[in-house]
Amino acid sequence: MDAEEFRRRGMEMVDYVANYLENIEQRPVYPDVEPGYLRSLIPTEAPLEPDNYDDIIKDVDRVIMPGVTHWHSPYFFAYFPAATSYPALLADMLCGAIGCIGFSWAASPACTELETVMLDWLGKMLNLPEHFIAGTHGHGGGVIQSTASEATLVTLLAARCKAVRRVQASNPEKSEAEILSKLVAYTSEQAHCSVERASLIGGAMIKKVPTDNNYAVGGDMFKKMLEEDKAAGLIPFYFCATLGTTASCAFDRITELGPICNKENIWMHIDAAYAGSAFICPEFRPLLNGIEFADSFNFNPHKWLLINFDCSTMWVKKREDLIGAFKMEPLYLKHENQESGKKRFRSLKMWFVFRMYGIQGLQAYIRKHVGLAKEFESLVRADKRFEICAEVIMGLVCFRLKGSNRLNELLLKRITKSREIHLVPCQLSGRFVLRFAICAQLRQQSLNTLQTHSPPDLHTHRPKHKQKFHHGTEISKGENTGISIVVRKDSIST
């Protein structure tokens, strides 16, 4: 493919992508395929001679699209949002074209410096403490990671290294292996499984702290566990607090946990993978109070800030804690301006999106999602067959049919089989719960019907009535229907 054909094919691909996103609601949100479907549709080996580009595009429709779960469909309510926007897609194209590998400042000055500045921009949007901002007199700064899981692993390893050095400084006779065997990390019992996985990779013991009735970790329970573990000769070194848990979007009480961690020389990392984007809105910023006690903080703009995957932003209070844990200096990487080593030019996506939407546009987008979640909550509460299972703070609603876990498992199975909308479950207090996350990201002008089919044999009484709400949302309940919702989805365009 030469430059001329690339221009032509590039315009075709932009049209393909725009048509895909503009008409995504016409596709079933969840694919109707079985595991292994794809292997029989393509050759068993790579072609010896070049294929025709037109044939490749035909195979995208024939082979790939039938097996795609459409995360940007207005019928997708599973997991959490996977952000995208046209400015981010254009920036990603430019990133691929430049193709730099920014492992040091010298490898690509613009890549390194734009990332540092964009993390400062975003940190100021979040009103982070000054010590997290690189362009100040502080010793911290931000860096883009691939995922929140990666940020957790990196900070746990840095905390482990710092703890070993601290113990050896006062007890030089202790070996590293002896100290490592005593180190213990902590996280909420509601934390993402990636925290436990990070401890496995890092070779560190981890303990899960029980939560309160709101599924949040408080200071009293954490302090009690610390006292018991220290009495047993263990060395607490790391706590991963969660702001916006995966299951129910609960918020650990970091104003209580932070002072404890600081007093005990425990590295406190805050994982706000989903909820962090909302902290750019002043009304949600109080949920981040206590950040001043943290050693590191991370969230995913690629979830809710219109920047497509991957873009997971992480800040540390002291850069040297991170650099000192991983620093390697082979001669071919040495340079007088080497402190900041980066990767791909992902900051271009942030730069494009922040400039094309502005802070107010991003705030409006988040508020719209939260508003829709609150409306759905009101619809559920209006139906006496259902119950809300956790406080609705942001764009996630946890609900279930009143009754057994088996009843709700059957309901979800019917929903999934219908392929009309896509939900995933969680478990809260031993109960099987359905998660309804507001996810659709792009322009939406038409009315779309979202249905969950409550099986006819689950309940005998099904009243018939309809309620309308101010965003063009309505709920109707009929004889064989659980909830039939019509949502007029609004857009935030550039």
GUTOR-601659 format. One record per residue (C-alpha): residue in one letter; chain; x negated, y, z; residue number from 1. Coordinates in Angstrom, 3 decimals. Layout:
% residues N
VEXFI   r   c         xx         yy         zz     k
VEXFI   A   A          X          Y          Z   NUM
...
***
This chain:
% residues 494
VEXFI   r   c         xx         yy         zz     k
VEXFI   M   A      0.000      0.000      0.000     1
VEXFI   D   A     -1.529      3.298     -1.062     2
VEXFI   A   A     -0.678      6.780      0.185     3
VEXFI   E   A      1.927      7.382     -2.509     4
VEXFI   E   A      3.816      4.196     -1.758     5
VEXFI   F   A      3.484      4.906      1.963     6
VEXFI   R   A      5.236      8.252      1.447     7
VEXFI   R   A      8.080      6.541     -0.393     8
VEXFI   R   A      8.374      3.599      1.988     9
VEXFI   G   A      8.053      5.932      4.969    10
VEXFI   M   A     11.075      7.948      3.852    11
VEXFI   E   A     12.974      4.710      3.317    12
VEXFI   M   A     12.074      3.540      6.818    13
VEXFI   V   A     13.182      6.830      8.366    14
VEXFI   D   A     16.514      6.390      6.574    15
VEXFI   Y   A     16.727      2.779      7.794    16
VEXFI   V   A     16.038      3.806     11.404    17
VEXFI   A   A     18.458      6.741     11.285    18
VEXFI   N   A     21.195      4.549      9.793    19
VEXFI   Y   A     20.529      1.848     12.379    20
VEXFI   L   A     20.866      4.238     15.304    21
VEXFI   E   A     23.750      6.194     13.794    22
VEXFI   N   A     25.809      3.053     13.204    23
VEXFI   I   A     24.551      0.848     16.033    24
VEXFI   E   A     27.998      0.655     17.619    25
VEXFI   Q   A     29.174     -1.413     14.639    26
VEXFI   R   A     26.815     -4.251     15.610    27
VEXFI   P   A     27.589     -6.803     18.351    28
VEXFI   V   A     25.560     -5.637     21.326    29
VEXFI   Y   A     24.425     -9.151     22.219    30
VEXFI   P   A     23.136    -11.625     19.608    31
VEXFI   D   A     24.962    -14.844     18.778    32
VEXFI   V   A     21.893    -17.066     18.441    33
VEXFI   E   A     20.366    -20.012     20.266    34
VEXFI   P   A     16.768    -20.277     21.549    35
VEXFI   G   A     14.448    -21.229     18.686    36
VEXFI   Y   A     16.732    -19.779     16.003    37
VEXFI   L   A     13.977    -17.807     14.284    38
VEXFI   R   A     11.370    -20.499     13.608    39
VEXFI   S   A     13.445    -22.236     10.945    40
VEXFI   L   A     14.053    -18.944      9.105    41
VEXFI   I   A     10.410    -18.137      8.295    42
VEXFI   P   A      7.490    -20.174      6.925    43
VEXFI   T   A      5.348    -22.197      9.305    44
VEXFI   E   A      2.175    -20.370      8.196    45
VEXFI   A   A      1.147    -16.861      7.124    46
VEXFI   P   A      1.265    -16.244      3.336    47
VEXFI   L   A     -1.931    -16.787      1.379    48
VEXFI   E   A     -0.968    -14.115     -1.173    49
VEXFI   P   A      0.615    -10.735     -0.299    50
VEXFI   D   A      4.393    -10.597      0.075    51
VEXFI   N   A      6.609     -7.976     -1.538    52
VEXFI   Y   A      7.614     -5.105      0.763    53
VEXFI   D   A     11.242     -5.233     -0.374    54
VEXFI   D   A     11.373     -8.905      0.612    55
VEXFI   I   A     10.000     -8.052      4.042    56
VEXFI   I   A     12.736     -5.482      4.605    57
VEXFI   K   A     15.369     -7.979      3.463    58
VEXFI   D   A     13.982    -10.409      6.029    59
VEXFI   V   A     14.324     -7.781      8.736    60
VEXFI   D   A     18.073     -7.929      8.141    61
VEXFI   R   A     18.144    -11.690      7.593    62
VEXFI   V   A     15.784    -12.825     10.362    63
VEXFI   I   A     15.237    -10.086     12.930    64
VEXFI   M   A     18.483     -8.157     13.337    65
VEXFI   P   A     20.651    -11.226     14.072    66
VEXFI   G   A     18.458    -11.893     17.113    67
VEXFI   V   A     18.273     -8.361     18.479    68
VEXFI   T   A     19.923     -7.254     21.701    69
VEXFI   H   A     20.787     -3.666     20.890    70
VEXFI   W   A     19.576     -1.688     23.907    71
VEXFI   H   A     20.714      1.625     22.450    72
VEXFI   S   A     24.234      0.464     21.720    73
VEXFI   P   A     27.057      2.314     23.519    74
VEXFI   Y   A     28.158     -1.173     24.656    75
VEXFI   F   A     24.883     -1.890     26.464    76
VEXFI   F   A     25.182     -1.555     30.265    77
VEXFI   A   A     22.524     -4.054     31.374    78
VEXFI   Y   A     19.271     -3.574     33.298    79
VEXFI   F   A     18.417      0.147     33.109    80
VEXFI   P   A     18.200      2.530     30.132    81
VEXFI   A   A     15.434      2.132     27.550    82
VEXFI   A   A     14.897      5.690     26.425    83
VEXFI   T   A     14.494      6.904     22.875    84
VEXFI   S   A     14.996     10.074     20.867    85
VEXFI   Y   A     14.158     11.258     17.377    86
VEXFI   P   A     11.349     13.574     18.566    87
VEXFI   A   A      9.751     10.684     20.475    88
VEXFI   L   A      9.968      8.406     17.439    89
VEXFI   L   A      8.274     11.021     15.266    90
VEXFI   A   A      5.540     11.514     17.851    91
VEXFI   D   A      5.010      7.749     18.009    92
VEXFI   M   A      4.515      7.724     14.248    93
VEXFI   L   A      1.856     10.419     14.555    94
VEXFI   C   A      0.219      8.528     17.428    95
VEXFI   G   A     -0.087      5.456     15.224    96
VEXFI   A   A     -1.509      7.504     12.363    97
VEXFI   I   A     -4.179      9.203     14.469    98
VEXFI   G   A     -4.979      5.792     15.909    99
VEXFI   C   A     -7.509      6.941     18.480   100
VEXFI   I   A     -8.483      4.805     21.454   101
VEXFI   G   A     -8.997      7.306     24.240   102
VEXFI   F   A    -11.092      5.341     26.703   103
VEXFI   S   A    -13.100      8.479     27.556   104
VEXFI   W   A    -13.005     12.204     26.911   105
VEXFI   A   A    -15.651     11.873     24.195   106
VEXFI   A   A    -13.629      9.154     22.424   107
VEXFI   S   A    -10.853     11.682     21.796   108
VEXFI   P   A    -10.818     15.000     23.678   109
VEXFI   A   A     -7.277     15.938     22.579   110
VEXFI   C   A     -5.910     12.557     23.706   111
VEXFI   T   A     -7.506     12.860     27.139   112
VEXFI   E   A     -6.679     16.500     27.728   113
VEXFI   L   A     -3.083     16.465     26.477   114
VEXFI   E   A     -2.302     13.527     28.758   115
VEXFI   T   A     -3.705     15.390     31.756   116
VEXFI   V   A     -1.732     18.537     30.916   117
VEXFI   M   A      1.512     16.639     30.204   118
VEXFI   L   A      1.280     14.882     33.564   119
VEXFI   D   A      0.836     18.313     35.142   120
VEXFI   W   A      3.876     19.620     33.233   121
VEXFI   L   A      5.966     16.698     34.398   122
VEXFI   G   A      4.600     16.882     37.946   123
VEXFI   K   A      5.677     20.525     38.114   124
VEXFI   M   A      9.118     19.611     36.728   125
VEXFI   L   A      9.389     17.191     39.677   126
VEXFI   N   A      8.004     19.791     42.094   127
VEXFI   L   A      5.292     17.369     43.217   128
VEXFI   P   A      2.883     18.541     45.929   129
VEXFI   E   A     -0.038     20.504     44.535   130
VEXFI   H   A     -2.550     17.776     45.379   131
VEXFI   F   A     -1.010     15.590     42.649   132
VEXFI   I   A     -1.576     18.247     39.977   133
VEXFI   A   A     -4.908     18.010     38.139   134
VEXFI   G   A     -5.013     21.662     37.070   135
VEXFI   T   A     -5.340     22.898     40.659   136
VEXFI   H   A     -7.934     22.795     43.390   137
VEXFI   G   A     -6.592     19.392     44.487   138
VEXFI   H   A     -8.368     16.085     43.994   139
VEXFI   G   A     -5.496     14.197     42.385   140
VEXFI   G   A     -3.856     13.977     39.000   141
VEXFI   G   A     -1.737     11.880     36.696   142
VEXFI   V   A     -2.277      9.145     34.140   143
VEXFI   I   A      0.022      7.233     31.779   144
VEXFI   Q   A      0.367      3.498     32.396   145
VEXFI   S   A      2.283      0.975     30.311   146
VEXFI   T   A      4.802     -0.035     32.987   147
VEXFI   A   A      5.672      0.500     36.633   148
VEXFI   S   A      4.502     -3.070     37.226   149
VEXFI   E   A      1.058     -2.084     35.950   150
VEXFI   A   A      1.026      1.004     38.192   151
VEXFI   T   A      1.850     -1.124     41.224   152
VEXFI   L   A     -0.950     -3.558     40.431   153
VEXFI   V   A     -3.491     -0.793     39.816   154
VEXFI   T   A     -2.660      1.013     43.065   155
VEXFI   L   A     -2.643     -2.211     45.088   156
VEXFI   L   A     -6.112     -3.096     43.788   157
VEXFI   A   A     -7.362      0.417     44.536   158
VEXFI   A   A     -5.879      0.242     48.034   159
VEXFI   R   A     -7.493     -3.160     48.583   160
VEXFI   C   A    -10.899     -1.820     47.551   161
VEXFI   K   A    -10.520      1.216     49.821   162
VEXFI   A   A     -9.450     -0.924     52.772   163
VEXFI   V   A    -12.388     -3.328     52.388   164
VEXFI   R   A    -14.866     -0.443     52.276   165
VEXFI   R   A    -13.276      1.225     55.302   166
VEXFI   V   A    -13.414     -1.940     57.405   167
VEXFI   Q   A    -16.979     -2.721     56.333   168
VEXFI   A   A    -18.074      0.820     57.211   169
VEXFI   S   A    -17.179      0.219     60.869   170
VEXFI   N   A    -17.814     -3.558     60.869   171
VEXFI   P   A    -20.790     -4.198     58.537   172
VEXFI   E   A    -21.109     -7.748     59.784   173
VEXFI   K   A    -17.736     -8.683     58.230   174
VEXFI   S   A    -17.873    -10.183     54.755   175
VEXFI   E   A    -15.543     -9.092     51.972   176
VEXFI   A   A    -13.958    -12.545     51.892   177
VEXFI   E   A    -13.215    -12.388     55.619   178
VEXFI   I   A    -11.594     -8.976     55.317   179
VEXFI   L   A     -9.556     -9.953     52.263   180
VEXFI   S   A     -8.105    -12.920     54.139   181
VEXFI   K   A     -6.701    -10.520     56.761   182
VEXFI   L   A     -5.264     -7.845     54.465   183
VEXFI   V   A     -1.476     -7.633     54.274   184
VEXFI   A   A      0.766     -5.546     52.004   185
VEXFI   Y   A      4.436     -4.691     52.513   186
VEXFI   T   A      7.459     -3.885     50.421   187
VEXFI   S   A     11.241     -3.944     50.648   188
VEXFI   E   A     13.150     -7.189     50.340   189
VEXFI   Q   A     15.017     -5.306     47.586   190
VEXFI   A   A     11.844     -4.307     45.706   191
VEXFI   H   A     11.220     -5.396     42.122   192
VEXFI   C   A      9.537     -8.781     41.780   193
VEXFI   S   A      6.555     -7.069     40.149   194
VEXFI   V   A      5.368     -5.944     43.603   195
VEXFI   E   A      5.106     -9.530     44.782   196
VEXFI   R   A      3.464    -10.470     41.479   197
VEXFI   A   A      0.883     -7.704     41.958   198
VEXFI   S   A     -0.017     -9.147     45.340   199
VEXFI   L   A     -0.485    -12.578     43.797   200
VEXFI   I   A     -2.804    -11.185     41.132   201
VEXFI   G   A     -4.624     -9.096     43.725   202
VEXFI   G   A     -5.032    -12.042     46.080   203
VEXFI   A   A     -3.314    -10.200     48.933   204
VEXFI   M   A     -0.771    -11.424     51.437   205
VEXFI   I   A      2.560     -9.596     51.163   206
VEXFI   K   A      5.517     -9.345     53.522   207
VEXFI   K   A      9.028     -8.171     52.706   208
VEXFI   V   A     10.619     -5.686     55.071   209
VEXFI   P   A     14.341     -6.235     55.801   210
VEXFI   T   A     16.685     -3.439     54.712   211
VEXFI   D   A     19.633     -1.733     56.368   212
VEXFI   N   A     23.260     -1.802     55.275   213
VEXFI   N   A     22.423      0.590     52.432   214
VEXFI   Y   A     19.669     -1.749     51.178   215
VEXFI   A   A     16.965      0.736     52.228   216
VEXFI   V   A     13.850      0.225     54.354   217
VEXFI   G   A     13.646      2.435     57.443   218
VEXFI   G   A     10.799      3.312     59.756   219
VEXFI   D   A     11.808      1.305     62.843   220
VEXFI   M   A     11.779     -2.118     61.180   221
VEXFI   F   A      8.529     -1.363     59.355   222
VEXFI   K   A      6.829     -0.190     62.555   223
VEXFI   K   A      7.928     -3.342     64.367   224
VEXFI   M   A      6.416     -5.569     61.672   225
VEXFI   L   A      3.166     -3.596     61.717   226
VEXFI   E   A      2.773     -3.978     65.471   227
VEXFI   E   A      3.344     -7.724     65.264   228
VEXFI   D   A      0.890     -8.171     62.405   229
VEXFI   K   A     -1.845     -6.056     63.973   230
VEXFI   A   A     -1.483     -8.037     67.201   231
VEXFI   A   A     -2.012    -11.193     65.119   232
VEXFI   G   A     -5.300     -9.799     63.775   233
VEXFI   L   A     -4.035     -8.801     60.332   234
VEXFI   I   A     -5.026     -5.591     58.546   235
VEXFI   P   A     -2.081     -3.695     56.998   236
VEXFI   F   A     -3.365     -1.831     53.929   237
VEXFI   Y   A     -0.559     -1.144     51.393   238
VEXFI   F   A      3.150     -0.343     51.363   239
VEXFI   C   A      5.189     -0.053     48.173   240
VEXFI   A   A      8.291      2.037     48.802   241
VEXFI   T   A     11.095      2.015     46.247   242
VEXFI   L   A     13.217      4.984     45.254   243
VEXFI   G   A     16.047      3.497     43.199   244
VEXFI   T   A     15.887     -0.278     43.612   245
VEXFI   T   A     16.605     -2.470     40.598   246
VEXFI   A   A     19.573     -4.219     42.168   247
VEXFI   S   A     21.542     -1.272     43.550   248
VEXFI   C   A     19.509      1.958     43.151   249
VEXFI   A   A     18.853      2.193     46.898   250
VEXFI   F   A     16.299      4.619     48.329   251
VEXFI   D   A     13.765      3.674     50.985   252
VEXFI   R   A     13.420      6.293     53.731   253
VEXFI   I   A     10.016      7.672     52.817   254
VEXFI   T   A     10.279     10.584     55.267   255
VEXFI   E   A     10.188      7.928     58.005   256
VEXFI   L   A      7.789      5.518     56.302   257
VEXFI   G   A      5.228      8.076     55.113   258
VEXFI   P   A      4.016      9.319     58.518   259
VEXFI   I   A      3.666      5.721     59.712   260
VEXFI   C   A      1.537      4.825     56.683   261
VEXFI   N   A     -0.650      7.912     57.118   262
VEXFI   K   A     -1.209      7.172     60.805   263
VEXFI   E   A     -2.104      3.529     60.159   264
VEXFI   N   A     -4.375      4.192     57.139   265
VEXFI   I   A     -1.946      2.335     54.875   266
VEXFI   W   A     -1.806      3.323     51.208   267
VEXFI   M   A      1.798      4.298     50.424   268
VEXFI   H   A      2.773      3.865     46.796   269
VEXFI   I   A      6.197      5.036     45.630   270
VEXFI   D   A      7.877      3.153     42.789   271
VEXFI   A   A     10.684      5.266     41.319   272
VEXFI   A   A     10.720      3.532     37.925   273
VEXFI   Y   A     14.328      4.375     37.035   274
VEXFI   A   A     15.378      7.112     39.447   275
VEXFI   G   A     12.264      9.262     39.099   276
VEXFI   S   A     13.530     11.001     35.968   277
VEXFI   A   A     16.491     12.412     37.898   278
VEXFI   F   A     14.190     14.270     40.283   279
VEXFI   I   A     13.809     17.004     37.644   280
VEXFI   C   A     17.353     17.994     38.663   281
VEXFI   P   A     17.339     20.145     41.834   282
VEXFI   E   A     20.350     18.297     43.262   283
VEXFI   F   A     18.433     14.984     43.197   284
VEXFI   R   A     15.010     16.324     44.233   285
VEXFI   P   A     15.735     15.882     48.004   286
VEXFI   L   A     15.625     12.118     47.411   287
VEXFI   L   A     11.889     12.593     46.782   288
VEXFI   N   A     11.289     14.386     50.080   289
VEXFI   G   A      8.421     12.585     51.794   290
VEXFI   I   A      6.337     12.406     48.616   291
VEXFI   E   A      3.758     14.542     50.441   292
VEXFI   F   A      2.813     11.459     52.503   293
VEXFI   A   A      2.258      9.230     49.467   294
VEXFI   D   A     -1.110      8.198     48.047   295
VEXFI   S   A      0.428      7.429     44.650   296
VEXFI   F   A      3.724      7.870     42.837   297
VEXFI   N   A      5.077      6.340     39.645   298
VEXFI   F   A      8.158      6.422     37.454   299
VEXFI   N   A      9.099      5.538     33.876   300
VEXFI   P   A     10.028      8.376     31.509   301
VEXFI   H   A     10.625      5.538     29.034   302
VEXFI   K   A     13.716      4.623     31.043   303
VEXFI   W   A     15.655      7.859     31.348   304
VEXFI   L   A     13.717     10.816     29.966   305
VEXFI   L   A     14.232     10.284     26.213   306
VEXFI   I   A     10.648      9.058     25.673   307
VEXFI   N   A     10.492      5.620     24.095   308
VEXFI   F   A      8.510      2.693     25.510   309
VEXFI   D   A      5.813      2.664     26.688   310
VEXFI   C   A      5.299      5.676     28.929   311
VEXFI   S   A      5.006      5.066     32.673   312
VEXFI   T   A      3.622      8.058     34.538   313
VEXFI   M   A      1.538      7.677     37.698   314
VEXFI   W   A     -0.009     10.255     40.002   315
VEXFI   V   A     -2.611      9.749     42.724   316
VEXFI   K   A     -3.502     12.037     45.605   317
VEXFI   K   A     -7.235     11.353     45.237   318
VEXFI   R   A     -8.647     10.509     41.824   319
VEXFI   E   A    -11.797      9.038     43.312   320
VEXFI   D   A     -9.795      6.276     45.033   321
VEXFI   L   A     -8.743      5.000     41.611   322
VEXFI   I   A    -11.958      5.734     39.742   323
VEXFI   G   A    -14.129      4.249     42.490   324
VEXFI   A   A    -12.226      0.972     42.453   325
VEXFI   F   A    -12.621      0.332     38.712   326
VEXFI   K   A    -15.626      2.345     37.548   327
VEXFI   M   A    -17.969      0.593     35.118   328
VEXFI   E   A    -20.638      2.468     33.201   329
VEXFI   P   A    -22.230      0.570     30.329   330
VEXFI   L   A    -24.553      2.786     28.306   331
VEXFI   Y   A    -22.237      2.928     25.279   332
VEXFI   L   A    -19.497      4.554     27.390   333
VEXFI   K   A    -21.653      7.060     29.263   334
VEXFI   H   A    -20.941     10.727     28.626   335
VEXFI   E   A    -21.305     13.864     30.716   336
VEXFI   N   A    -17.527     14.388     30.663   337
VEXFI   Q   A    -16.457     10.868     31.474   338
VEXFI   E   A    -14.257     11.009     34.552   339
VEXFI   S   A    -10.931     10.675     32.715   340
VEXFI   G   A    -10.615      7.513     30.666   341
VEXFI   K   A     -7.326      7.036     28.805   342
VEXFI   K   A     -5.780      4.742     26.208   343
VEXFI   R   A     -3.375      5.450     23.345   344
VEXFI   F   A     -2.134      8.930     22.480   345
VEXFI   R   A      1.144      8.391     24.330   346
VEXFI   S   A      1.199     11.948     25.656   347
VEXFI   L   A      2.241     13.135     22.166   348
VEXFI   K   A      5.685     11.670     22.873   349
VEXFI   M   A      5.955     13.679     26.072   350
VEXFI   W   A      4.779     16.860     24.346   351
VEXFI   F   A      7.323     16.518     21.512   352
VEXFI   V   A     10.249     15.644     23.789   353
VEXFI   F   A      9.574     18.302     26.431   354
VEXFI   R   A      9.311     20.991     23.757   355
VEXFI   M   A     12.282     19.853     21.650   356
VEXFI   Y   A     14.696     19.391     24.585   357
VEXFI   G   A     13.368     21.722     27.244   358
VEXFI   I   A     13.849     21.063     30.933   359
VEXFI   Q   A     17.490     22.169     30.789   360
VEXFI   G   A     18.283     19.734     27.968   361
VEXFI   L   A     16.749     16.833     29.879   362
VEXFI   Q   A     18.598     17.813     33.051   363
VEXFI   A   A     21.901     17.960     31.145   364
VEXFI   Y   A     21.267     14.497     29.726   365
VEXFI   I   A     20.695     12.962     33.160   366
VEXFI   R   A     23.689     14.749     34.650   367
VEXFI   K   A     25.909     13.417     31.860   368
VEXFI   H   A     24.869      9.828     32.674   369
VEXFI   V   A     25.478     10.340     36.378   370
VEXFI   G   A     28.857     11.870     35.644   371
VEXFI   L   A     29.895      8.883     33.526   372
VEXFI   A   A     28.789      6.492     36.278   373
VEXFI   K   A     30.902      8.403     38.795   374
VEXFI   E   A     33.879      8.158     36.456   375
VEXFI   F   A     33.447      4.430     36.079   376
VEXFI   E   A     33.222      4.142     39.861   377
VEXFI   S   A     36.577      5.924     40.152   378
VEXFI   L   A     38.120      3.525     37.624   379
VEXFI   V   A     36.919      0.523     39.601   380
VEXFI   R   A     38.162      1.950     42.894   381
VEXFI   A   A     41.571      2.554     41.315   382
VEXFI   D   A     41.919     -1.168     40.587   383
VEXFI   K   A     42.636     -3.045     43.817   384
VEXFI   R   A     41.266     -6.287     42.386   385
VEXFI   F   A     37.720     -4.879     42.390   386
VEXFI   E   A     35.340     -3.474     44.979   387
VEXFI   I   A     32.274     -1.204     44.868   388
VEXFI   C   A     29.280     -2.900     46.477   389
VEXFI   A   A     26.736     -0.087     46.886   390
VEXFI   E   A     26.745      3.685     47.009   391
VEXFI   V   A     26.769      5.207     43.525   392
VEXFI   I   A     24.042      7.841     43.522   393
VEXFI   M   A     22.849      7.902     39.915   394
VEXFI   G   A     23.778      6.071     36.727   395
VEXFI   L   A     24.330      2.589     38.198   396
VEXFI   V   A     27.571      1.118     39.513   397
VEXFI   C   A     27.517     -2.216     41.394   398
VEXFI   F   A     30.959     -3.829     41.536   399
VEXFI   R   A     32.683     -7.198     41.703   400
VEXFI   L   A     36.026     -8.899     41.805   401
VEXFI   K   A     37.228     -9.410     45.353   402
VEXFI   G   A     36.763    -13.098     45.964   403
VEXFI   S   A     34.131    -15.781     45.655   404
VEXFI   N   A     30.776    -15.681     43.904   405
VEXFI   R   A     32.089    -18.369     41.566   406
VEXFI   L   A     34.921    -16.071     40.523   407
VEXFI   N   A     32.475    -13.317     39.583   408
VEXFI   E   A     30.110    -15.701     37.826   409
VEXFI   L   A     33.038    -16.829     35.692   410
VEXFI   L   A     33.955    -13.206     34.938   411
VEXFI   L   A     30.408    -12.408     33.790   412
VEXFI   K   A     30.305    -15.558     31.685   413
VEXFI   R   A     33.495    -14.465     29.902   414
VEXFI   I   A     32.089    -10.962     29.364   415
VEXFI   T   A     28.829    -12.300     27.926   416
VEXFI   K   A     30.607    -14.785     25.690   417
VEXFI   S   A     32.811    -12.041     24.244   418
VEXFI   R   A     29.678    -10.094     23.168   419
VEXFI   E   A     31.701     -6.889     23.386   420
VEXFI   I   A     29.604     -5.361     26.156   421
VEXFI   H   A     26.441     -6.492     27.888   422
VEXFI   L   A     26.038     -6.606     31.677   423
VEXFI   V   A     23.631     -8.366     34.024   424
VEXFI   P   A     24.201     -9.381     37.661   425
VEXFI   C   A     22.361     -8.916     40.924   426
VEXFI   Q   A     22.726    -10.298     44.435   427
VEXFI   L   A     23.551     -8.053     47.364   428
VEXFI   S   A     24.044     -9.455     50.868   429
VEXFI   G   A     24.451    -12.919     49.387   430
VEXFI   R   A     27.177    -11.782     46.993   431
VEXFI   F   A     27.141    -12.120     43.212   432
VEXFI   V   A     27.536     -8.564     41.917   433
VEXFI   L   A     27.928     -7.061     38.439   434
VEXFI   R   A     25.701     -4.101     37.530   435
VEXFI   F   A     27.094     -1.421     35.207   436
VEXFI   A   A     24.275      0.920     34.145   437
VEXFI   I   A     24.923      3.906     31.889   438
VEXFI   C   A     22.350      3.404     29.133   439
VEXFI   A   A     23.427      4.724     25.713   440
VEXFI   Q   A     21.037      7.484     24.726   441
VEXFI   L   A     21.658      9.000     21.320   442
VEXFI   R   A     24.381     11.082     19.698   443
VEXFI   Q   A     27.804      9.516     19.897   444
VEXFI   Q   A     30.769     11.132     18.238   445
VEXFI   S   A     33.398      8.424     18.014   446
VEXFI   L   A     35.567      6.622     20.523   447
VEXFI   N   A     34.296      3.193     21.530   448
VEXFI   T   A     36.092      0.501     23.435   449
VEXFI   L   A     34.303     -1.286     26.242   450
VEXFI   Q   A     36.115     -4.326     27.543   451
VEXFI   T   A     35.531     -6.776     30.309   452
VEXFI   H   A     37.833     -9.744     30.119   453
VEXFI   S   A     39.053    -10.943     33.462   454
VEXFI   P   A     40.069    -14.581     32.910   455
VEXFI   P   A     43.849    -15.109     32.979   456
VEXFI   D   A     43.600    -17.769     35.672   457
VEXFI   L   A     41.672    -15.577     38.129   458
VEXFI   H   A     44.583    -13.512     39.384   459
VEXFI   T   A     48.327    -13.850     39.143   460
VEXFI   H   A     49.223    -10.195     39.587   461
VEXFI   R   A     48.150     -7.795     36.864   462
VEXFI   P   A     49.883     -4.424     36.906   463
VEXFI   K   A     50.240     -2.528     33.654   464
VEXFI   H   A     49.327      1.127     33.735   465
VEXFI   K   A     46.897      3.590     32.248   466
VEXFI   Q   A     44.877      6.459     33.691   467
VEXFI   K   A     43.061      9.191     31.786   468
VEXFI   F   A     39.994     11.115     32.888   469
VEXFI   H   A     38.521     14.421     31.772   470
VEXFI   H   A     35.643     13.126     29.631   471
VEXFI   G   A     38.016     11.311     27.302   472
VEXFI   T   A     37.669      8.168     29.413   473
VEXFI   E   A     40.726      6.070     30.058   474
VEXFI   I   A     41.412      2.797     31.793   475
VEXFI   S   A     44.261      0.436     31.040   476
VEXFI   K   A     45.100     -2.768     32.856   477
VEXFI   G   A     47.222     -5.367     31.162   478
VEXFI   E   A     48.361     -8.930     31.635   479
VEXFI   N   A     45.249    -10.716     30.384   480
VEXFI   T   A     42.744     -7.908     30.672   481
VEXFI   G   A     40.460     -6.949     33.493   482
VEXFI   I   A     39.437     -3.443     32.475   483
VEXFI   S   A     39.761     -1.823     29.081   484
VEXFI   I   A     37.816      1.408     29.012   485
VEXFI   V   A     37.590      3.952     26.244   486
VEXFI   V   A     34.720      6.381     26.553   487
VEXFI   R   A     34.197      9.497     24.462   488
VEXFI   K   A     30.422      9.648     24.558   489
VEXFI   D   A     28.830     13.040     24.315   490
VEXFI   S   A     25.556     14.000     22.747   491
VEXFI   I   A     22.526     16.056     23.541   492
VEXFI   S   A     20.884     16.874     20.254   493
VEXFI   T   A     17.773     18.813     19.423   494
***
